[in-house]
Each structure stands twice: as structure tokens, then as C-alpha cells.
Amino acid sequence: MTEKIAANSSSTHRQDTVIAHAGRDARANHGVVNPPVYHASTITFPTLEEFETRDRPPYAGPQYGRSGTPTQFAFEAAITALHGGHKSVSYPSGLAAIAGAVTTFVKNGDHILVSDNVYGPTRSRISGVILQRMGVEVEFYDPAIGAGIKDLLRPNTAVVYMESPGSLTFDMQDVPAITSALVGSNVISIIDNTWASGYFMKPLALGVDVVVEAATKYVVGHSDAMLGTVTVATEEHFQALKGMANSYGYHAAPDDCYLGQRGLRTIGVRLERHQKNALEVATWLQGRPEVARVMYPALPDDPSHALWKRDCTGASGLFGVVLVDAPKAAVAAMLDGYTLFGIGASWGGYESLVLPAYPGKLRSATGWDAPGPCVRYHIGLEDPADLIDELSAGLARFNKARNE
Ligand SMILES: Cc1ncc(COP(=O)(O)O)c(C=O)c1O
């Protein structure tokens, strides 16, 4: 049995119950179970006064289609309840959510600390383009830093940006140690929580201020929409976030919010199955001589296992594999013959995926030492025995190409 979600008034139940009910108001919609899809640009107002005060803070309710429709607000209410948060803002993609969150809390002349294991575009686009052009100094830190983050704080440090576990290397951070070290400062902590997707980890309860989810992944869950969310714990942070989202003109489309809401209803059952399948496949891979290491914190011998066990209630279906030394042609021979594992970006849908991964290219504060190439697997909802058969045949192709 899981604990009740301790937060606002809508979160008086355990999380699977919250997920089934949050963000729904059938009585307001003719008894229809799911929130309808409202397509809107213009919103009309009954009086001049209401029209003229429509888009001033505090932001609440429909003002103009761009700043949100009832479909978006219903989705945001459900995401907020899942996190035990105060309010959420949705964005047209996960990357837009990261940009929205970060740019809300930094300004020209500030300093931001970013974990060295973040998602590639968080480094290349957010840090490398947006923050650079804003004149924000970006410093990458060792994900293992824990309470040592305190030593890196400067008078102008505005944000500590975390991702746990990291995108390609799956190393967990000591999130409570980092947030405790920030207590008493004005530094805002932000985390990309997409791997655990709000279901298996509750960063707000670990002291984090701002939680980003690429809802494109497990929330949508079916590889058919782009969506991002940011959840905060206070009205002050919400007003800042929503104000910035309105300034950029970020709009999460109603059809996509509907798909996000629909996906969210089954996230628990899907994630439990992703976890079961991934554990089976990862354990099998660990026993193979072609595999130097499986990077998956749910495995008992993973270096991040203790932190994962302390802070998460489960593991999703995404993990990395370090292969033994081999030329790229051997990796290509392995991947090219797959029929169940698609080669493609993203993850979190019902289907299995694989990607080559190059963690060494995405580190600057820490090194990356691996005996061979890396691949990242997303384990879908197929029968794991079929996935293992496919992986086994792939490793045979890998060996053959390696020895040619
Ligand atoms: C950890 C993580 N965060 C954020 C994103 C960005 O999400 P989106 O693809 O919806 O922009 C991704 C996408 O792969 C991701 O893996």
C-alpha cells in the first residue's frame, strides 16, 4: 500500500486513486467522464471590467486560448495532484518546460549550477544557447556532489538544476542533501523528474522547489504527442512561472493535453509493467559476457541503488548498457537487425526502443570512463521473453561483427 499524497485539498487519497480521479469534473460537463477538448483562441467576457482585467496576475482561468484552455487546466490539475504540488503549468514539449522553468528563475548576471549528467539538449540548448545569450553563467557540477553543492554557491547563484537519475548514465543524485544545503538561501532548486514521472518519485516532498516532467514520455505514454509540465509548491512560484509562460506565448494544445490526461489515468499500471519487464531484461543482460555494465538503479549492485531505494518507489523502463570494447560496426550490426526495438529518439511509450549513447560527449565537470560503447534501451510492454530472444540474437550479430 502506498502512502496518501500529503499536499493540497485534492490529495487526500493514495496515488492510484488520485490518478484515476484528479482533474475531472463530470458534473460540470453533462456527466461526461473525461474533460472535453476545448479548442479556443477567443474567450469572451460578460462585462468590460472582466475583459480589461483578464490577463493580469494573479493568473487564473481562461483569458485567451494561448494562455490556456479548460482542457489544459484539467490536465494541470491532475499533474499537480500527482505531485502533491500547489499548481502546474503545461508546455508544448518537455524541452519547452525546461526552458520555461529555468528562464523564470534566472536573469542576466546570475549563476546557475547544472548537474553534469543532464539530458543532452538541457546542456546544448538551454545552457549552451538560451542561458548563454541571456548572460547567465552556467557551471556544471558533479552529480555525486550531495551536500557539497554548498561550496559552489556564489552570491549570484540563482538556480541549482538537477536530473536524477541522469539521462544516459542513470546515476542518482542525493536530492535531499542538495535541497537541505540550499535551505536559508534564495537559490531555487529545479529537477527534471521525467524518468520517475511523478509516479515513482515526489521531488517536492524531497525539498525541491520546481519539478519538470517531459510528459511526452510516460504521461502521454503512447508516443503520439509532445507535452511538458512544471509543478511548483507555492503561489509565488506559480505566478512567476505562468507569467513567463504567457510572456513567451507557450501554448500546450488542447488535443495534446487531452492525450496527456488520458495517458495519465493508466500511468501506474503501465509503469509497474515497464518496471517488471525492464528488471527482467536488465538482469538477463547483466549475465551476458558482451555486457560490461548495466546502468539501472533498480539493480541491487548498481552504485545508485541505495539512493534509488531511499527516494523512489519504483523504476521506469529506461536504462543504459555499457558493452565490451567493440567497433561501431558491431553496434550497428546488433541494432540494425532488431525488429522489436525501434531505433529512435524519445522513450516512455508502450514500445521498446534503442539508441546509441555517447555520455563522454555530454560531460564537462566529470569524466566518463567505459570499456566500450554504450546503448540506451527503453523496455516496453511487449513480452520480455520476446525482447530477450531479440537481444540474444543481436548479441550474436555483435560478436560476429566484432570478430570479423
Ligand atoms: C530526461 C528528459 N528530459 C526532457 C526531455 C525533453 O522532452 P521533449 O522531447 O518532450 O521535449 C527528454 C526527451 O527525451 C528527456 O529524455
The ligand as an SDF file (V2000), in Angstrom:
LIG
                    3D

 16 16  0  0  0  0  0  0  0  0999 V2000
   15.1440   13.4370  -19.4230 C   0  0  0  0  0  0  0  0  0  0  0  0
   14.4600   14.2200  -20.4890 C   0  0  0  0  0  0  0  0  0  0  0  0
   14.0380   15.4520  -20.2130 N   0  0  0  0  0  0  0  0  0  0  0  0
   13.4290   16.2020  -21.1430 C   0  0  0  0  0  0  0  0  0  0  0  0
   13.2320   15.7350  -22.4140 C   0  0  0  0  0  0  0  0  0  0  0  0
   12.5900   16.6290  -23.4320 C   0  0  0  0  0  0  0  0  0  0  0  0
   11.2640   16.2610  -23.6860 O   0  0  0  0  0  0  0  0  0  0  0  0
   10.5900   16.5370  -25.0920 P   0  0  0  0  0  0  0  0  0  0  0  0
   11.1180   15.5160  -26.0350 O   0  0  0  0  0  0  0  0  0  0  0  0
    9.1230   16.4090  -24.8110 O   0  0  0  0  0  0  0  0  0  0  0  0
   10.9530   17.9250  -25.4960 O   0  0  0  0  0  0  0  0  0  0  0  0
   13.6450   14.4500  -22.7540 C   0  0  0  0  0  0  0  0  0  0  0  0
   13.4440   13.9210  -24.1140 C   0  0  0  0  0  0  0  0  0  0  0  0
   13.9580   12.8930  -24.4910 O   0  0  0  0  0  0  0  0  0  0  0  0
   14.2870   13.6710  -21.7680 C   0  0  0  0  0  0  0  0  0  0  0  0
   14.7510   12.4410  -22.0430 O   0  0  0  0  0  0  0  0  0  0  0  0
  1  2  1  0
  2  3  1  0
  2 15  2  0
  3  4  2  0
  4  5  1  0
  5  6  1  0
  5 12  2  0
  6  7  1  0
  7  8  1  0
  8  9  2  0
  8 10  1  0
  8 11  1  0
 12 13  1  0
 12 15  1  0
 13 14  2  0
 15 16  1  0
M  END
$$$$
